[in-house]
Amino acid sequence: MSGTILVTGASSGIGAAVARLFLDEGWQVGLLARRGAALRAVAGDAPGAHILPGDVTKAEAIEEAVARLAGATGRLDVLFNNAGVFTPPGLPDEVPLAEWDRAIDVNLRGMVIAARAAFGQMRRQTPSGGRILNNGSISAHSPREGAGPYTVTKHAVTGLTRQLALDGRPHGIAAGQIDIGNARTGIVEGIAERARAAGEPEPPSFDVAEAARAVWHMATLPAEANVLNMTLMATRMPFVGRG
């Protein structure tokens, strides 16, 4: 199976791992993030790579990127709606409003913009249909201390996923969400570094390639099947349990 996927936030972390896996599998991959040079580094010389520099908070730029990718490949089969930011930790009244605004702008509004553009393309293409996969977080279920803006926006992403899944039914558009806990990305490495500096245990984590394989599974299901929610976590992380 092959097709066309758009990956937002493809310049690093989970997005980069997903983009590389789909390129290796022979897909046409639109790599979207603000840093064009970083996208080119991820894509290498893969023939299926489409470099699409853009900011997910800019609706016109994302709509243009979707149109460019679909124009070049004939359609859009999958959106991996991944771009996001993790704001500096702090108590709710200590986190500056500017950081709350930044999280809402990227993690929620940016996801809405990308989902809206992809939904429109998938609804109007022939044959209609596709799959929108949102990158949520363990924080969509259970918060981490001091992570208010991130937690709030990831809870909102769950609502977006369910609405897309419902409204997509008549058009053959499936929607799902993967909630990942502690894949080894730059964010998790930073948390581990702070723990080491404080003399605390590092958080359990796992290879980011496993997150990419989970997205691959969700993306390549037959049209009659859909993973609405998947939780992928480090086995030993203290997510399940009572304090």
N, C-alpha and C positions, 0 to 999 in steps of 0.2 A: 504494500500500500504506500502511496505517496500523495502529496497534495501541497497546499500552500498554507503556511502559518505566519501570522504576524506576532512577534514577541516584543512587548514593550519593556523598557528597562533592560535591554539586551546587552548592555556594555559591561556588566559585571554580575557576580553572584549567581543566583538561581536563573535569572534571565539568560546570562551568557551560557550556562551549562545546558539549558534547554535548547537554545539556538544551535549550539555545537552538535548536540545529539541529533536534532532533526536534519541538519546539514549532512551529517555522516550517513543518515538513512536515506538521503537522496531527495529530500523535500526542497521546495522553493521556500525560502525563509526571509521574511522581512524583518530586519534588525532595526529597532527604533529606540533611540535614546538621544540625549542632548549632545553627546560627544562623538562626533563622526570618526575621529581617529581611533577611539577605543572600540567602536563597532567594527572598523576595518580589521583591527587586531584580532577580535573574536572570530570574524568570518574567515580570515586568512585568504586562501585562494579557492575556496569552495565555489563551484560554478553556480550553485543555487542561491547564493547570497544576494540580497537586495539591501543596500545600505540606505537607511531612511533617517537622517538626523532630524530630531524634532523634540519638542517639549509637550508632554502629555497634557499640560494645563492650557495649551493653546488649541482651541477647537479647530480653527481653520487649518492649522498645520497637520493635525491628526487626520482630519477628513481628506486632505490632499495626499497624505502618506497611504491611506487605505485605497484611495482611488488609483494611485500610482502602482501599488503592488498588484491590485486586481487587474489593472489594465495590462500589466506586463505578463501576468500568469494566467489570466482568464477568469479567476474567481478567488474567493477567500474561503478556505475551509475551516480554519481554526484561528481564534485570537487567544494568545496567552497574555492575559491582562495582569501584568506583573510589576510595573513601575511603582516604586514607593519610597518613602523616607522614614527613618527612625529618628525622632527628635531627641535632643539632650534630655536626660532624666531629671525629674524634679517633682515636687509636690504640686498639686493642681493650681494653687495660687501663686507658686513660684515660677512655673513655666510661663515665659512671656507670651502674651496673646499673639505675637507675630509667629511664634513656633506652632501654636494651635492652628493659626491660619495656614501656615505652610503645610502641615500634615493634612488638613482638610482639603487643601487645594490639590495636592499630589495624590494622596492615598484614596480620596473619595471622588472629588470632582474629576481628577485625571482619569480614574477608572470609568466613571460615567461617560466621559467624552469618548474614550476609546471604545467602550461597549456600544455606545450609541452609533458611532460610525461603522463599526463592524456589523451590528445588527441590521442597519440599513442596507449595507452591501449584500449581506447574506439573504435578506428578504427579497431583494430585487434581482439577484442573479438567477441564471437559468442553468440547471434546476436550482430552485431555492433551497436554502438550508445551510447548516454549518454548526460550529460548536464554539462557545465562549467559555473559557476557563479562567476564573479569577483566582489570583494568589491571595488568599486570606492570611491567617496566622493562627497559631495556638492562642494568641491574644484575642481572637474572636470568641474564645470560650472562657479563658482565664487570664487575667491581667498579670503583668510583671510590675513590681513596685516602681513607682515613678514614671510610668509609661502612659500617662493619660491620653495624650493626643493620638498615639499609635493605637492604643486599645479601642478608643472610641471610633476611630475611622475603620478599623478592621471589623468591629461589630456591624457597622453600616454596610460594609462590603457583603456580608451575609444576606442582608435584605436585598441588595442589588442582585445577587446571584439568584435568589428565589424568584424575584420579579421577572428577571430575564428568562428563567426556565419556564415560568407560567406563560408569559406573553409570547415566547418563541414557539410554543407547541403548534399553532396552526401553520407555521412557516417552516417547520422542519429544523428549527434552531434549538439545539440543546445547550444547557448552561450548567456548569459545575464549579465547585470551589475546592481548592486544596489548601488545607491548613497545616503549615509546616512548623515544626518545633525543633530548632537548633541544628539545621543544616549548616555545615561549616562555610559560611560566607564571611565577608569582611565585617559585617555587623556582629556576628557571633564571635569571631576572633577578637574583636575589640572588647566584648564583654568578658571573654576569657582572660584577656590581658589585664583588665582592671581587677579581676578576681585574683590573679597571680600577684599583682602589685599589693593587694590588700591582705595577702596571706590566706586567701579563702580558696576552697576547692573550685576547680574549673567546672563549668556546666557541661553535662554530657552532651555530645554532639555526634553527627554522622556526616559522611562524605556527601557533598552537594550533588554528586552524580546520581545518587539514589533519588533525590528529589526530581531530577530530570527524567529518570526512568518512570517515576510515578506519573508525571505529566504526560509522558509518551503513552502510557497505558490509557489514561483518560481520553487523550486526543484521538486514539486510533480504534476505539470501540466502534462496532457497527452502529448505523444510525438508529437502530431500534433499541439501543442500550445507552445508559448514561450514568455516570457517577455524579450524584448531586453534591455530596460532600465526602472528602477524604481527609483523614487526619494522619499525617506522617510525622513521627516524632522519634527522638533519640530514646532508645529502650529504657534507659535508666533515669530519664529526666522526671522530676517530681510533679508531673501533670495530673496523674490520677491518684487521688488520696485525700485525706482530711488532715488539716492542721490541728 
